[in-house]
């Protein structure tokens, strides 16, 4: 099963592709400047009802915020393991654009989760 979603427009558009890997998920979050900026592995512990996330970030990249939040939300909601690869880059980015890109990425995650439950 593959899901592809987009949020935002133009320079602020974020894409999310999700593929089932057995019972688990592989999720790629990116914009027009696709790359690997951070990787997050989310794991759900059914004994405690908690999700935990481990993140690896490339030097000089800040994609870890999106990867971590996405992995946590997806793992917690699906109660499955998830690997999130995030790569979002804009030249001359402003703080308001960072905020909007993050909102778009997390909104795409919520859209994905709604598709799974709806």
QUIHULIN-V835354 format. One line per field, one symbol per residue. phi: phi as a letter, one per 40 degrees, with the letter a starting at -180 (. if undefined). psi: psi as a letter, one per 30 degrees, with the letter a starting at -180 (. if undefined). Layout:
phi->???
psi->???
This chain:
phi->.bbbbbbgbfcbcbbbbbbcbgccbbbbbabcbdabbabbbbbbbccbgbbbbbbbbcdgbbccccccccccccccccfbcabbbbababcfcbcccdcccccccccccccccccccc
psi->kkkklkkllbfgkkkkkkkkibfakkkkklafhkljelkkjkkkjfefglklkkkkkkkglgfeeeeeeeeeeeeeefhlkkkkkkjkkkkhkleeeeeeeeeeeeeeeeeeeeeef.
